[in-house]
Amino acid sequence: MEKKKFAVIGGGWSGLYALKYLLEEKLDARLYERESNLGGVWLYKERKGGVYQSTHVTSSKTYLHASDFPLPDETPHFPKHDQVLEYLNSYAKHFNLWSYMHFEYDIIKVDKGRDDQWQVTFQCDGKEIKEDFDGLVITTGQHQTANDLHHVEPFDRFTGTTSHSISYKKPDDKIHRDKTILIVGGGETASDLAVELSTVARRVYMSIRDGQWFQESLFGDQPADILFPKSFGFFGLYNNILTKIGWTLFIRPFWGEGGTGIAEWKPRCQLFHGFINKSRGVVNKVASGMVIPKRQINSIKEQLVTFDNEEKPVHIDHILFCTGYRWFHSFFNDNFRKETKIECLYQLIFPVNLPNLAFVGSTRPVFGSIPSLAELQARRVAQVFSGRDCLPSPTNMSIWLQKYWKRHAQLYPYEGRLQQLVNQFEYSDFLANQLKVKPRLWKLFFSQPQKWYTIYFQSPWTPFLFRMNAIETNDEKLAYSRHLKCIPRRDQRSLLIK
Ligand SMILES: Cc1cc2nc3c(=O)[nH]c(=O)nc-3n(C[C@H](O)[C@H](O)[C@H](O)COP(=O)(O)OP(=O)(O)OC[C@H]3O[C@@H](n4cnc5c(N)ncnc54)[C@H](O)[C@@H]3O)c2cc1C
């Protein structure tokens, strides 16, 4: 029988994971990427798109390891973009993926082919090529199509210059130097660019419409995001009694309301019920008057911008939109676009009405990292596409979707645009359950209680958890020892398995 053929569209972090796990299932899989190299957003380009010159990751290294290929020991907690790219290249080499990747293949159309197949139209070397596949994995990322608001009210009345962070590479003498800049948005790019531009601009204003939760990137010399032990996940990491106590006793007195104490940025949502910005460095710039915090924009007249509850407008030279990206796939027709909206993806991966199609890299955690969840999604897709597991009927998938989005609306009431938002602990456990790769904590509790205690109370969430099982085989022991290496501030040597 002829082997089934699968295509992975997009050669970023998620694409590598998707390819690796399809090949591991002995499927005939190929990856197609429109750039001349792998890396996705981490492949630095002088032109629009991807990282800027000073980009470093804001999720700590702990959340970025592949579960079976850790980042090198010498990689810093928050590596720069070139170190991430180097890691992705070494991942491809380690798992022999290079010969399955095709570069400078721009996918321009995806349509239904013969016999339930998908027909993909590539543009390559100036030619159009059509090829049929039994299944497609879309890994084109969430950071390709800018949500640029310059034509949207009230920004359409602004007569100064505007740009979106997708085009930003470094401070520019013409656009930024000695200018008054307004940054719109409250994400990590917004705060990192506010810090960077405050050193060259006359003044930087930063407007966050609904306020924003901020979290320190470091506690002492350790990344703050690794201080949540796995046991925290037991409480769902939502606004429950435990988080309320933690917030009242520790966060508010030390870091202030919303993690900054800045009234203009006071978040509308409760802690863990909206995205958490891990680039809190901007707060120091606010303290030194180099960045001026603002809430929503009330009106714009030519270059005069009036903010919420203020009468006096501010003269702005340039607006930099750090307003995120849109979930958009240019190669789909309108009908497929409707069917592949994030709201239509069962488990945020499989479009209910389009069989043999899957998305990897489609979620964004409240805190944590996109790639760590993409790896589990890739494992799940490989499990389904290989036939080791099958999906429920479309009716049952629709019922799942209804329940999921009802709960999502209750959990994240102010994140209407960021539908991809998930809780890292919860979503990873959910996928791990499907894959049957959750650490067997009950078994460990009885058989190796010290390890159970370490995993549950002393160590952070890591991707290695999903290779550990009950820590019996050599591979599982290796995963456990990698996990232990991520424990903050302790003598790990005594815990390592010989
Ligand atoms: C400045 C910046 C900082 C970030 N920092 C973090 C962080 O700290 N932590 C974190 O978790 N995430 C971060 N991200 C998000 C980042 O997108 C993810 O970490 C991760 O790289 C996503 O990988 P991906 O493969 O899903 O998507 P991408 O990296 O976007 O890769 C998608 C690939 O698909 C290709 N493609 C798209 N359309 C087509 C087509 N039609 N035909 C062929 N190929 C196509 C693109 O060229 C690209 O190579 C950051 C993003 C940016 C821009």
The ligand as an SDF file (V2000), in Angstrom:
LIG
                    3D

 53 58  0  0  0  0  0  0  0  0999 V2000
    9.8150   39.6700   18.8730 C   0  0  0  0  0  0  0  0  0  0  0  0
    9.2090   38.3730   19.3080 C   0  0  0  0  0  0  0  0  0  0  0  0
    9.5110   37.8400   20.5570 C   0  0  0  0  0  0  0  0  0  0  0  0
    8.9250   36.6390   20.9750 C   0  0  0  0  0  0  0  0  0  0  0  0
    9.2300   36.1330   22.2070 N   0  0  0  0  0  0  0  0  0  0  0  0
    8.6340   34.9920   22.6350 C   0  0  0  0  0  0  0  0  0  0  0  0
    8.9060   34.4360   23.9260 C   0  0  0  0  0  0  0  0  0  0  0  0
    9.6620   34.9740   24.6970 O   0  0  0  0  0  0  0  0  0  0  0  0
    8.2770   33.2860   24.2880 N   0  0  0  0  0  0  0  0  0  0  0  0
    7.4020   32.6510   23.4500 C   0  0  0  0  0  0  0  0  0  0  0  0
    6.8650   31.6230   23.8170 O   0  0  0  0  0  0  0  0  0  0  0  0
    7.1350   33.1590   22.2390 N   0  0  0  0  0  0  0  0  0  0  0  0
    7.7170   34.2960   21.8150 C   0  0  0  0  0  0  0  0  0  0  0  0
    7.4360   34.7880   20.5700 N   0  0  0  0  0  0  0  0  0  0  0  0
    6.4480   34.0880   19.7560 C   0  0  0  0  0  0  0  0  0  0  0  0
    7.0480   33.1550   18.7080 C   0  0  0  0  0  0  0  0  0  0  0  0
    6.2040   33.2840   17.6280 O   0  0  0  0  0  0  0  0  0  0  0  0
    7.1200   31.7140   19.1980 C   0  0  0  0  0  0  0  0  0  0  0  0
    8.0910   31.6100   20.1900 O   0  0  0  0  0  0  0  0  0  0  0  0
    7.5390   30.6880   18.1500 C   0  0  0  0  0  0  0  0  0  0  0  0
    8.6600   31.1080   17.4680 O   0  0  0  0  0  0  0  0  0  0  0  0
    6.4120   30.3580   17.2280 C   0  0  0  0  0  0  0  0  0  0  0  0
    6.8810   29.4860   16.2490 O   0  0  0  0  0  0  0  0  0  0  0  0
    5.9850   29.0570   15.0260 P   0  0  0  0  0  0  0  0  0  0  0  0
    6.7590   28.0640   14.2760 O   0  0  0  0  0  0  0  0  0  0  0  0
    4.6540   28.6700   15.5430 O   0  0  0  0  0  0  0  0  0  0  0  0
    5.7510   30.3620   14.1760 O   0  0  0  0  0  0  0  0  0  0  0  0
    6.7830   31.2770   13.3600 P   0  0  0  0  0  0  0  0  0  0  0  0
    8.0610   31.3840   14.0780 O   0  0  0  0  0  0  0  0  0  0  0  0
    6.0590   32.5260   13.0490 O   0  0  0  0  0  0  0  0  0  0  0  0
    7.0450   30.4510   12.0320 O   0  0  0  0  0  0  0  0  0  0  0  0
    6.1100   30.3740   11.0030 C   0  0  0  0  0  0  0  0  0  0  0  0
    6.8250   30.0690    9.7140 C   0  0  0  0  0  0  0  0  0  0  0  0
    5.8640   29.8550    8.6890 O   0  0  0  0  0  0  0  0  0  0  0  0
    6.3500   30.4220    7.4930 C   0  0  0  0  0  0  0  0  0  0  0  0
    5.2200   30.7080    6.6020 N   0  0  0  0  0  0  0  0  0  0  0  0
    4.1820   31.5270    6.8310 C   0  0  0  0  0  0  0  0  0  0  0  0
    3.3500   31.5370    5.7830 N   0  0  0  0  0  0  0  0  0  0  0  0
    3.8700   30.7050    4.8640 C   0  0  0  0  0  0  0  0  0  0  0  0
    3.4850   30.2990    3.5550 C   0  0  0  0  0  0  0  0  0  0  0  0
    2.3860   30.7590    2.9780 N   0  0  0  0  0  0  0  0  0  0  0  0
    4.2730   29.4260    2.8790 N   0  0  0  0  0  0  0  0  0  0  0  0
    5.4090   28.9360    3.4550 C   0  0  0  0  0  0  0  0  0  0  0  0
    5.8280   29.2910    4.6810 N   0  0  0  0  0  0  0  0  0  0  0  0
    5.0760   30.1650    5.3910 C   0  0  0  0  0  0  0  0  0  0  0  0
    7.0370   31.6880    7.9530 C   0  0  0  0  0  0  0  0  0  0  0  0
    7.9540   32.1660    6.9860 O   0  0  0  0  0  0  0  0  0  0  0  0
    7.7170   31.2000    9.2320 C   0  0  0  0  0  0  0  0  0  0  0  0
    8.9990   30.7200    8.9840 O   0  0  0  0  0  0  0  0  0  0  0  0
    8.0160   35.9800   20.1230 C   0  0  0  0  0  0  0  0  0  0  0  0
    7.7070   36.5190   18.8720 C   0  0  0  0  0  0  0  0  0  0  0  0
    8.2890   37.6980   18.4660 C   0  0  0  0  0  0  0  0  0  0  0  0
    7.9300   38.2440   17.1120 C   0  0  0  0  0  0  0  0  0  0  0  0
  1  2  1  0
  2  3  1  0
  2 52  2  0
  3  4  2  0
  4  5  1  0
  4 50  1  0
  5  6  2  0
  6  7  1  0
  6 13  1  0
  7  8  2  0
  7  9  1  0
  9 10  1  0
 10 11  2  0
 10 12  1  0
 12 13  2  0
 13 14  1  0
 14 15  1  0
 14 50  1  0
 15 16  1  0
 16 17  1  0
 16 18  1  0
 18 19  1  0
 18 20  1  0
 20 21  1  0
 20 22  1  0
 22 23  1  0
 23 24  1  0
 24 25  2  0
 24 26  1  0
 24 27  1  0
 27 28  1  0
 28 29  2  0
 28 30  1  0
 28 31  1  0
 31 32  1  0
 32 33  1  0
 33 34  1  0
 33 48  1  0
 34 35  1  0
 35 36  1  0
 35 46  1  0
 36 37  1  0
 36 45  1  0
 37 38  2  0
 38 39  1  0
 39 40  1  0
 39 45  2  0
 40 41  1  0
 40 42  2  0
 42 43  1  0
 43 44  2  0
 44 45  1  0
 46 47  1  0
 46 48  1  0
 48 49  1  0
 50 51  2  0
 51 52  1  0
 52 53  1  0
M  END
$$$$
